[in-house]
Amino acid sequence: MKSLYPFFALAFTAVTAFAQAPNYSREIFSDDFSGSGFGKRWGHYKSSSVIKDGVLVGITAETSDHPAVDSITFPGEKDLQVSVKFRYVSDKAKGFNVWFDDKNYKESHAGHICSVTVNPTGVNIADAKTGTFRNDLYEKKKASPSSLSAEEKEFLKKMTKSVPVKLSLNEWHTLVIQTNGDTVSVNIDHKDVGSFTSPGVAHDSKTLVSLTTNRVDVEYDDFSIKATAKK
């Protein structure tokens, strides 16, 4: 009989990842979308999203060259917890990103630090600061993806982690993301999906969190951003 130790060790690691997290008790922002529209703190970039029937309906215009970005800006924080309920309302939904940015940081495109991408079949966790959105790599890839060297391609592979999931359409799911030092942990529907440790995540001043809808048919509710308790 094969030893079950590796299985239980991995399970224990997943279960305890959130248990060992800091106390995210300080609320930065929350919105249950019960109002008639976006509040004053919301920012938008190439977004056609709307508030309707108590939810945020993520919409990228058909003519847009960029996914719809709906964001909240705040004074810099290192460790954050982002929680949001979401549902895919049709098979046109390709998913969404939760971005953690620092708009004062100039060494990565758009100040991107790290992100979590959630689609119906997978979750991707990325170190954007050190990886794909690092200025030199971003500009090189934008000019010509084939211009990246073999070493650069291998390096970029290490800056992201993908985990398969299966998320049903037309059902609400709850996503919780925590950054803790150099680690991002992801939980969906009260189950740990996975974590990713990478140096860029440890950036000490994250100033913006956004919901970026990849095209259409993603709805959001009960969105919150929390920081760790003041020492």
Summary of the structure (lengths in Angstrom):
residues: 231
radius of gyration: 17.8
end to end distance: 49.6
largest distance: 61.2
contacts: 718
relative contact order: 0.27
helix: 18%
strand: 44%
